[in-house]
Amino acid sequence: MHKIAIITGGSRGLGKDMALSVAAKGLDIILTYNTQPDAAAEVVEAIRVTGRKAAALPLNLSETGGITTFVAQLSNLLQTDFEDRKPDFLINNAGMGATIPMAQATEAQFDAFLNVHFKGVYFLTQQLLPLMNDGGGIINISTGTTRFSNPGYSLYASMKGAVEVLTRYIAKEYGQRGIRANVVAPGPVETDFNDAAIRNNPQMKERLSGMAALNRVGNPDDIGGVVAFLCSDDAKWVNGQRIEVSGGLLV
């Protein structure tokens, strides 16, 4: 029986490549989207063409009260479209971005980043773990900016730092079920994240490229394969780890 991975924010960018890469490992995929149902449908169709099952559900992590509704919709979807199987992996990828100097950050912005990047991740994972098969895993997407400081990212990186600590606690508390928990921390990647800041700024792209040992910024397909690896038996002894995927940024 094929395993199932849930990927939040799987309609575009890094999440899209994660969905395609994990499906290529032979897993069925349930992805979530917030504002782009058509893009999510395209990813679902691309996965189905390969022979794997796929579906998409809406999820807005800025409204944490909607997590219970999502879990109910997911349970119904698993029963009707996935032979009543349980999910095996959860990839917490959905996010938001903005460059906000600390001096200009507002409490409303703080709360928005908190809900999407930490509170939502915490309670979504809490509610899904009882529904998951033993022997699976949680993969939390973080950022290189928890290791080094990039001005304007204090809100984003602080929440991701909290997620990294949470990941180690999940690994410890759910290890008896054989559930592994790991962090994948991308460096700068050229996507539409944060209003496509890298793609739209050649000077920034050149500067960030020069900071990496491989002398370029990342592409989405640099990240998806690492996530797919963590969803395979090849990673069965990898647990409680932070894996930075940044081309050797600031080594």
N, C-alpha and C positions, 0 to 999 in steps of 0.2 A: 504494500500500500504506500502510495506517495505521501510524503510529508507536506505540511502546509506552513507557509510563512506569511505573516501579516506585516505589511510595510506601510507605515504612516507617511503621508506626503509623497506617495509613489507616482504621481501623475506627471512629474517633470523633473528636470535637473538631476541631482544625485539620486533621488528616490526612483526615478524612472530607470536609470541604469542599474540600480540595485535590483529592482523587480525583474528586469530582463536577465541579469546575471544569475540571480538565484533560481529563476525558472530554468535557465540553461543547465543547472545542476540537477534538474529533475524534480523540483518542488512545485507544488501548486501555490498560487499567489492570491492573497486578498490584499488589495491596496486601498488606501484612503486618499481622499482629496478634500480640499476646502472650497475653492472658488472655481475650479476648472473641470467640470464633469466631462466635457468633450475630450480634453487631453487625457483624462483617466480612462475613458472608453477606448481611446486609441492604444494605450498601453495594454489594456486587457485584451484587445483584439490581436495585438502583436504577440502576446504570450500564447493565446489560444491557437494561433497559426502553427506554433511549434508542437502542439499536441498536449500541452499542459492546461489544466483548469485555471481560470482566473476570474476575478470579480472585483468590483470597486464599491466602496461605501463612503458616504460623506462623514467627515469628522472635523469639528472646529475646536481645537484645543484651547482657544482663548476663552471658551465657555465650558468650564470644567463640569458644570452640571449636566452637559450633554453626553458625558462619557457613559453613564448608565444606559441612556437611550441607544448609544452606539453598541454597547455590549449586547443589548437585547436584539438589535438588528443583526449583529454578527452571529449570535446563537441561532437565529432563524435561518440565516443564509447557510450556515454550516449544515443545518438539518436538511434544507431543501436542495441545495446545489452541490454539497460536498459529502454526500453519503453519511451525514451525521458524524463526521470525523472531528477530532480535536486538532487545534493548531499546535505546531511544534516550536515555531520561532516567532519572536516579536522583534521587529527592527524599528526602534523609535527614531525616526528621521525627520518628521515634520518640524518646520521651524519658520522663523521670521528673522529679518535682519535690518539693521539700521546703524549708521555711524553717528554716535551721540557722545560728544565730550561729557565727562562726568559733571562739569560745572553747569551744563545745560539740561541734564537729565531731570525729568519730572517724575512724580510719584505714579502718575498714570502710565508712563512709559515703563517704569520699573515693574508695575503690576502686569502689564501686557507681556513683557519678557518672562516674568515669573510664571504666569499661567501657561504659556506655550512651551517654554523650554524646561521647566522643572515641575511645577505642580501638576500640569497635565500629564507629563511623562510618569510621574510618581503614581498617580491614581489610576491611570490607564493600565499601567503594568500591574498594580495591585489587584485590579479587577479581572485582568485577563489570566494571571498566573493560575488561579484555581481551575480554569477551563483548559489549560494546556496539558499536553502529554508530558510525562516524565521523560528525561533524557534529551530535552530540546535546549533552547537557549534564548537569552535576551541580548540584543545588540543595540547599544545606545550610541548615537552619533554625536560626537563632541566637536572639538575644534583645536587647531594648533595653538590658538591664543589662550589656552589654559596653561601652556608651558612658557610662552613668551608674551610680552605685553605689546598690544597694538593700540595706540591712542584712539579713543572713540568706541572701544569695544568693552568697556567696563561692565555694562549691563549684560550683554550677550555672553561674555566669557565667564562672568561670575555664576550665571545660571548653569552653564555647561560644566563648570567646576563642581557644582553641587551634584550634577548628574554623574560625574565620574566617581564621587564618593558613594553615591547611591548604588552604583554598579557593583562596587566591592561588597556592599551589604547584601545585595541580591545574591551574589555568588556564594556568600557565607550562609545566608538563611535558607536558600533553596538548593544548596549542594546535595543534601540528602536525597533529593528527588532526581539527581543527575542533571539538573538544569544549570547550564553555564551562563555566565554573564560577563560580557566584555564591552570595551569601548573602542570604537574606530574614530580617530581624530584626524580629519582631513586638514591639510594646509590650504593655501589659496587655490581655489578652483574656479575656472572660467565658466560660470553659469549665469542665470538671470537672478541669482540670490542677491539680496541687498541692492535691488534696482540695477543688476548687472554691473556692479561697480568696477570690476576688473575688465570686463569686455568693453565697457564704454570709456575706459581711461587708459590709453596706450602707455602713458608715462607710469602709471601705477603698475600695469602689467610688466613693464620692463624692469621696474625697481624690484618687484617681488620675484621675478624670474632670476635676477641676479643674486638673490638671497638664498636660493636653493642650489644644492650641490649638482643637481641635474639640469640646472640653468633654464628652467621653464616653470610656468604655473601648471596646476593640474587640470585634467579633463575629467568629466564624469566617469568615463570608463576606467580611470585609474583607481576609483574607489569601489565600484560595484563588485569587482572580482574579489576584493578582500572580504567584503561582507558575505559574498557567496561562499568563500572558504570557511568562514566561521559558522555557516549553516550546513557544513558537511562533516562527515565522520573523520576527515583528515584533521579537524580541529578539536577532536574529542577530549584532548588533554590541555586545551587552552582555556583558562578560566581566571576571572578577576583581573584581566590585563587591559592596559591602554595601548592600543596599536596606532601610532601616528603614521599617516600616509601623506607625506608632504614632499617627497623627492629630496629629502635631506635638507630641509629648511633650517637655517641657523645652526648647523651641526658644528 
